[in-house]
Amino acid sequence: MFCACLRRITDQGKVLEILDNVLRCLISQDITQKSTTLMHRKLSARKKEMVRNLAIKADWVLDAGCGNGYYTQEILTKVENIVGVDLSIESLRSYKHRIGKKASVIKAALENLPFRHSSFDQCLLLDSLEHSKDPTSVLKQIHDSLHQNGQLIATMPNWYNLLLDREKLHTHFHSSVGWKKVLEQSRFKVIFMTCMGFPILDSAVLTNHLHVFGFWLLFVARALL
């Protein structure tokens, strides 16, 4: 019934206004700083678990927008070599220290990756795509860097993060449907999608069935020809 009502509302601004009011009401009633921190810790632990379980064994892995390697360290037993790419020298130093001998680091923009075609078996794109000025360009660069059928694991915030992103850290916001379309337009086939962290109730059941409300999205996709 709820989804049917949403479909009848064609004014996107009105939908955002309604959901913004709902979220603000829930947050003002329930979320203290302590509970917010706990929620993020649970979400972080869930992300680490998902990345660890979904990563495949690979000789060469691209870590696009690698940051400090917080999630990447979960897959080290499955990979032989991993290349971290970021624009932050500080992040790259932390990454190299955390990941160790298996890691090489390169300072580069994701829109202009310095790799030959079909260089990697797998790519991690964790919490990075939403910061890009041109997500499609980034994904096409990654696609060309992967072998045919190479695996991409991507995570990003769900669409309503735009209501919570007060510091304007993110430049792009999509629902699960929107991000799936962006991936497909970049010649990826999505083979798995889930979301993590249902607001307030912290219910895995609701998160799995109501993707529109999950805090964070995770996609596994394969590079097509």
C-alpha positions in Angstrom: 0.0 0.0 0.0 2.8 2.4 0.9 4.7 1.7 -2.3 1.5 2.2 -4.3 0.9 5.5 -2.7 4.5 6.6 -3.5 4.0 5.7 -7.2 1.0 8.0 -7.4 3.1 11.0 -6.2 4.7 12.4 -9.3 6.2 15.5 -7.7 9.7 14.4 -6.5 10.0 17.5 -4.4 6.9 16.6 -2.5 8.2 13.1 -1.9 11.4 14.5 -0.5 9.5 16.9 1.7 7.3 14.2 3.2 10.2 11.8 3.8 12.4 14.6 5.2 9.7 15.4 7.7 9.3 11.8 8.7 13.0 11.3 9.2 13.4 14.5 11.1 10.6 13.5 13.4 12.0 10.0 14.0 15.5 11.4 14.6 14.4 14.1 17.0 12.5 11.5 19.1 14.9 8.6 19.1 18.5 9.2 18.1 21.0 10.5 20.6 24.7 10.9 19.8 25.3 7.6 21.6 22.8 5.7 19.5 24.0 7.3 16.3 27.5 6.1 17.0 26.3 2.6 17.8 24.3 2.5 14.5 27.4 3.5 12.5 29.5 0.9 14.2 26.9 -1.8 13.4 26.8 -0.6 9.8 30.6 -0.6 9.5 30.8 -4.1 10.9 28.1 -5.2 8.4 30.0 -3.7 5.5 33.2 -5.4 6.5 31.4 -8.8 6.7 29.8 -8.3 3.3 33.0 -7.3 1.5 34.9 -10.2 3.1 32.2 -12.7 2.1 31.6 -11.4 -1.5 35.2 -10.9 -2.6 36.5 -13.5 -4.9 40.1 -15.0 -5.0 42.1 -12.8 -7.4 45.6 -12.2 -8.5 45.2 -8.5 -9.2 42.7 -6.2 -7.4 42.0 -2.5 -8.0 40.9 -0.5 -4.9 39.4 2.6 -6.5 39.2 5.5 -4.0 41.0 3.3 -1.5 41.1 5.7 1.5 43.0 4.1 4.4 42.1 0.5 3.5 39.8 0.0 6.5 37.5 -2.4 4.6 40.1 -3.7 2.2 42.0 -5.4 4.9 39.2 -7.9 5.2 40.0 -9.5 1.8 43.8 -9.9 2.1 43.7 -13.7 2.4 41.9 -13.8 -1.0 44.2 -11.7 -3.1 47.8 -11.7 -4.3 48.3 -8.1 -5.3 46.2 -5.0 -4.7 46.6 -1.5 -6.2 45.1 1.4 -4.2 44.2 4.6 -6.0 43.4 7.8 -4.3 44.1 11.5 -4.6 45.1 11.9 -0.9 48.8 11.3 -0.2 48.0 10.9 3.5 45.4 8.2 2.7 47.8 6.4 0.5 50.4 6.3 3.2 47.9 5.0 5.7 46.7 2.4 3.1 50.2 1.1 2.4 50.9 0.8 6.1 47.7 -1.1 6.8 47.7 -3.4 3.8 51.4 -4.1 3.7 53.5 -6.0 1.1 50.6 -6.9 -1.1 49.7 -3.3 -1.8 51.0 -0.8 -4.4 49.6 2.8 -4.3 49.1 5.4 -7.0 47.9 8.9 -6.8 45.3 9.4 -9.5 41.8 10.6 -10.2 39.3 7.8 -10.7 38.1 9.6 -13.9 41.6 9.0 -15.4 43.0 5.7 -14.3 46.5 4.9 -15.6 46.0 1.3 -16.4 45.9 -0.9 -19.5 42.7 -2.6 -20.5 42.0 -5.8 -18.7 44.6 -5.3 -15.9 42.5 -6.5 -13.0 40.4 -9.5 -11.9 38.4 -7.5 -9.3 37.7 -3.9 -8.2 36.6 -2.5 -4.9 34.7 0.8 -5.1 33.8 1.4 -1.5 32.1 4.6 -0.5 33.7 6.5 -3.3 31.3 6.9 -6.3 29.0 9.3 -4.5 31.9 11.8 -4.3 32.7 11.7 -8.0 31.7 14.6 -10.3 30.9 12.0 -13.0 30.1 8.5 -11.7 29.5 7.1 -15.2 33.0 8.2 -16.3 34.5 6.6 -13.3 32.7 3.3 -13.9 33.7 3.2 -17.5 37.3 3.6 -16.5 37.0 0.8 -14.0 35.2 -1.3 -16.6 38.0 -1.0 -19.1 40.6 -1.8 -16.3 38.8 -5.1 -15.5 39.0 -8.4 -17.4 35.8 -9.5 -19.1 33.5 -10.8 -16.3 35.8 -9.2 -13.7 34.0 -8.5 -10.5 33.1 -5.1 -9.1 32.0 -4.6 -5.4 30.6 -1.1 -4.9 29.0 0.5 -1.9 27.3 3.9 -1.7 24.7 5.7 0.4 21.0 5.4 -0.4 19.2 8.3 -2.0 17.8 9.9 1.1 21.3 10.5 2.4 20.8 13.9 0.6 18.5 14.8 3.5 21.2 14.0 6.1 24.3 15.2 4.2 24.4 18.6 5.8 28.1 19.2 5.1 27.5 18.5 1.3 30.2 15.8 1.2 28.4 13.9 -1.5 27.7 15.0 -5.1 25.4 12.3 -6.3 22.4 10.6 -4.8 20.4 7.7 -6.2 18.1 5.0 -5.0 19.0 1.3 -5.6 17.2 1.5 -8.9 19.1 4.6 -9.9 22.5 3.3 -9.0 21.7 0.0 -10.8 20.9 2.0 -13.9 24.2 3.9 -13.7 26.1 0.6 -13.4 24.3 -0.9 -16.4 24.9 2.2 -18.5 28.6 1.6 -17.9 28.5 -2.0 -19.2 28.2 -3.8 -15.9 25.7 -6.6 -15.2 24.4 -6.4 -11.6 24.3 -9.9 -10.1 23.6 -9.0 -6.5 22.3 -6.1 -4.6 21.4 -5.5 -0.9 21.2 -2.6 1.5 22.4 -2.2 5.0 21.1 -0.4 8.1 17.4 0.3 8.4 16.9 3.6 10.2 15.7 3.7 13.8 14.5 0.1 13.9 17.8 -1.5 12.8 15.9 -4.4 11.2 17.7 -6.7 8.8 14.3 -8.1 7.6 13.0 -4.6 6.7 16.3 -3.6 5.1 16.3 -6.7 2.8 12.7 -6.1 1.7 12.5 -2.3 1.6 15.6 -1.2 -0.3 14.3 2.3 -0.5 15.0 2.8 3.2 18.3 1.1 3.7 21.1 3.5 4.8 23.8 2.0 2.6 23.7 0.1 -0.7 26.0 -2.7 -1.9 26.2 -4.0 -5.5 28.2 -6.9 -7.0 28.5 -6.6 -10.8 30.4 -8.2 -13.6 32.1 -6.3 -16.5 30.5 -7.1 -19.8 32.2 -6.8 -23.3 
